[in-house]
Amino acid sequence: MKQNNLPDVSIIFAVDKKTSAMGEGNSLPWRNVNLDLNFLKTKLKENEVLVLTENLLHSLPEVFLNFLDEQGKLIIVLNSSYTFSEFTQSEVFLKSKKILILGGFKLFDVALSSGLVDKVYVNYLNFEKDIKITKETKFYDFVGKHRNFYISKVDILGFDNNTSRGKCFIISYEYRTQS
């Protein structure tokens, strides 16, 4: 069980509703999903520390990196030299109030297994045009893997008409740990 004096730790990601695909190599299998991006930006603003892997950092578009820079948030980049376990023992972690983990998906598993994650935000993207599955496609089945979370909130974000996959209907789920 998590101690009360530790920070609130959240994870955020989006997946294709039909396939649970969330990545294509080191990028997203979709583009221009503005409702999803706006939701992400809102959650970024609510947290003081952002955590992501080095691979994810290098795959982010420059416009998004500029947005992160403008927010003045502390960004922690994890890699084989600085792991999630080491970060959770750091002064930054212990003194923070709200931390948001952006990914990648291996980091999600490590963080969720640690027992430190309080909330998970998952946007389910239902595209008009199916995602082509390749050997580079990465999948993440959060619900199937992590049964100690319950749905605490569901928001219909609505339709985004101009994505790289045609129209997209987005539903956002907030999951919380069961105490």
C-alpha positions as CSV (number, residue, x, y, z in Angstrom):
1,M,0.0,0.0,0.0
2,K,1.2,3.5,-0.9
3,Q,2.3,5.9,1.9
4,N,0.4,9.1,2.3
5,N,3.4,11.4,2.0
6,L,4.3,10.2,-1.5
7,P,3.3,12.2,-4.6
8,D,0.2,11.6,-6.7
9,V,1.5,9.7,-9.7
10,S,-0.5,9.4,-12.9
11,I,0.0,7.8,-16.3
12,I,-1.5,9.0,-19.5
13,F,-1.8,7.5,-23.0
14,A,-4.0,6.9,-25.9
15,V,-4.8,3.6,-27.8
16,D,-6.7,2.6,-30.8
17,K,-10.1,1.4,-29.6
18,K,-10.3,-1.5,-32.1
19,T,-6.8,-2.9,-31.7
20,S,-5.2,-1.5,-28.6
21,A,-2.4,-0.2,-30.8
22,M,-0.5,2.7,-29.2
23,G,2.7,2.9,-31.2
24,E,4.3,2.3,-34.6
25,G,8.0,1.9,-34.2
26,N,9.0,5.0,-32.3
27,S,6.0,7.1,-33.2
28,L,2.2,7.2,-33.1
29,P,0.2,5.3,-35.7
30,W,-2.0,8.4,-36.1
31,R,-1.6,12.2,-36.5
32,N,-3.6,15.4,-36.0
33,V,-5.9,14.1,-33.2
34,N,-6.4,17.5,-31.7
35,L,-9.0,16.6,-29.0
36,D,-6.6,14.0,-27.7
37,L,-3.7,16.4,-27.8
38,N,-5.7,19.1,-26.0
39,F,-6.6,16.6,-23.3
40,L,-2.9,15.7,-22.9
41,K,-2.0,19.4,-22.6
42,T,-4.6,19.9,-19.9
43,K,-3.2,17.0,-17.9
44,L,0.4,18.2,-18.4
45,K,-0.5,21.6,-17.0
46,E,-2.0,20.0,-13.8
47,N,1.3,18.2,-12.9
48,E,4.6,19.6,-11.8
49,V,6.9,16.8,-13.0
50,L,6.8,14.9,-16.2
51,V,8.5,11.5,-16.7
52,L,9.2,9.8,-20.0
53,T,11.8,7.6,-21.6
54,E,14.6,8.8,-23.7
55,N,13.1,7.0,-26.7
56,L,9.8,8.8,-26.3
57,L,11.6,12.1,-25.9
58,H,13.4,11.7,-29.2
59,S,10.2,10.7,-31.0
60,L,8.1,13.8,-29.9
61,P,7.5,16.4,-32.6
62,E,9.3,19.8,-32.1
63,V,6.1,21.7,-31.6
64,F,5.2,19.4,-28.7
65,L,8.7,19.8,-27.2
66,N,8.3,23.6,-27.5
67,F,4.9,23.3,-25.6
68,L,6.6,21.4,-22.8
69,D,9.4,24.0,-22.6
70,E,6.8,26.8,-22.4
71,Q,5.1,25.1,-19.4
72,G,8.3,25.3,-17.3
73,K,7.8,21.8,-16.0
74,L,10.5,19.6,-14.7
75,I,11.1,16.8,-17.2
76,I,12.7,13.6,-16.0
77,V,14.1,11.4,-18.8
78,L,14.6,7.8,-17.9
79,N,17.0,5.4,-19.6
80,S,19.2,2.4,-18.8
81,S,21.5,4.8,-16.7
82,Y,18.7,6.4,-14.7
83,T,15.7,4.0,-14.0
84,F,12.3,4.5,-12.6
85,S,13.4,2.8,-9.4
86,E,16.2,5.3,-9.0
87,F,13.9,8.2,-9.7
88,T,11.4,7.1,-7.0
89,Q,14.3,7.3,-4.4
90,S,15.3,10.8,-5.6
91,E,14.6,14.1,-3.7
92,V,12.7,15.3,-6.8
93,F,10.3,12.4,-6.5
94,L,9.9,12.6,-2.7
95,K,9.3,16.4,-2.7
96,S,6.9,16.5,-5.7
97,K,3.1,16.7,-5.3
98,K,2.0,15.6,-8.7
99,I,3.9,13.5,-11.3
100,L,2.7,12.5,-14.8
101,I,4.2,9.6,-16.7
102,L,4.0,10.0,-20.5
103,G,5.6,6.7,-21.5
104,G,6.8,4.5,-23.1
105,F,4.8,1.4,-22.5
106,K,7.6,-0.5,-20.8
107,L,7.8,2.3,-18.3
108,F,4.0,2.0,-17.7
109,D,4.5,-1.6,-16.6
110,V,7.4,-0.8,-14.3
111,A,5.5,2.1,-12.8
112,L,2.3,0.2,-12.4
113,S,4.1,-2.7,-10.8
114,S,5.7,-0.4,-8.3
115,G,2.3,0.3,-6.6
116,L,3.0,4.1,-6.7
117,V,0.5,4.9,-9.5
118,D,-2.8,6.5,-8.3
119,K,-4.5,7.3,-11.7
120,V,-4.3,6.2,-15.3
121,Y,-5.9,8.3,-18.1
122,V,-6.6,6.3,-21.2
123,N,-8.1,7.9,-24.3
124,Y,-9.7,5.3,-26.6
125,L,-9.6,6.5,-30.2
126,N,-12.1,5.0,-32.6
127,F,-10.9,5.8,-36.1
128,E,-12.9,5.8,-39.3
129,K,-9.9,4.2,-41.1
130,D,-8.4,1.1,-39.5
131,I,-4.8,1.1,-38.3
132,K,-2.6,-1.1,-40.5
133,I,-0.9,-3.6,-38.2
134,T,2.8,-4.3,-38.9
135,K,5.7,-5.9,-37.1
136,E,6.5,-2.4,-35.7
137,T,3.1,-2.0,-34.1
138,K,3.1,-1.8,-30.4
139,F,0.0,-2.8,-28.3
140,Y,-0.9,-2.0,-24.8
141,D,-3.8,-3.7,-23.0
142,F,-4.0,-1.8,-19.7
143,V,-7.3,-3.3,-18.6
144,G,-6.3,-6.9,-19.2
145,K,-3.0,-6.4,-17.4
146,H,-3.9,-4.3,-14.4
147,R,-7.0,-5.5,-12.5
148,N,-6.4,-3.4,-9.4
149,F,-7.8,-0.3,-11.0
150,Y,-11.4,0.7,-11.4
151,I,-13.1,3.2,-13.7
152,S,-13.7,6.4,-11.8
153,K,-14.7,8.7,-14.6
154,V,-15.7,8.6,-18.3
155,D,-15.7,11.6,-20.5
156,I,-16.8,11.7,-24.1
157,L,-14.3,14.1,-25.8
158,G,-16.3,13.9,-29.0
159,F,-15.4,13.8,-32.7
160,D,-12.2,14.9,-34.3
161,N,-12.9,15.2,-38.1
162,N,-9.4,15.9,-39.6
163,T,-7.1,13.2,-38.3
164,S,-4.7,11.2,-40.4
165,R,-7.2,8.3,-40.1
166,G,-10.3,10.2,-41.0
167,K,-12.9,10.9,-38.4
168,C,-12.2,9.9,-34.8
169,F,-14.5,9.5,-31.9
170,I,-12.7,9.8,-28.5
171,I,-13.8,8.5,-25.1
172,S,-11.5,9.2,-22.1
173,Y,-11.4,6.9,-19.1
174,E,-9.9,7.7,-15.8
175,Y,-8.9,4.7,-13.7
176,R,-7.9,4.8,-10.0
177,T,-6.3,2.3,-7.8
178,Q,-8.5,0.3,-5.5
179,S,-7.5,1.0,-1.9
